[in-house]
């Protein structure tokens, strides 16, 4: 019997900093183009300061390629003074929505929030677009590819709320399940340790937001807030 502890590697999983999806006139901004707003930049800098204070260095940094993840990662690396070129993995793109104009009014709220409510069925679609199952079909193989590479010990992933939920759900359950009610505030950090066995995950902490770790004012979800903004627009 082998009594040696499992040798695990560390995955720091971030959500990008805050963005503004509607302009001053109430018009939606394309999700593929939206940059960090002032709060988002402060959140990214605060995350970088937290990593720097702990003396954490990364072997690799991976982003989805959307500007909000690229900018968040760049600010973290600038604060930590690490000269690393982030890798772009498009398969870790956020769950893709469809055309809002095609969704009946009485189905709009569920189209916005349904993916992030409890145990979500794989057939549930986000804003009439990609389903949860389709998102997991691209996220899970990407995780397998990352784990198969022995050349890193500590990696930073800067991704999105839905994708982060898919990764955390797999780590927590070891199954193809999606826990939509795992809060992922803008700029948050999660820490997961992963071993060689496919089921060897240890979730160290979830949804740590350096500027305000106790989240005293958080009551609604990101998608509930966006649905409210959309109705006003």
ABEGO torsion letter per residue (X at the ends): XBABBBBBBBBBBBBBBBBBABBAAGBBBBAAABBBBAAAAAAAAAAAAAAAAAGBBBABBBBAGBAAAAAAAAAAAAAAGBBBBBBBBAAABBBBBBBAAABBAAAAAAAAAAAABEBBBAABBBGGBBBAAAAAAAAAAAAAAAAABAABABBBBBBBAAAAAAAAAAAAAGBBBBBAABBBBBGBBBBBBBBABAABBBBABBGBBAABAAGAABABBAAAAAAAAAAAX
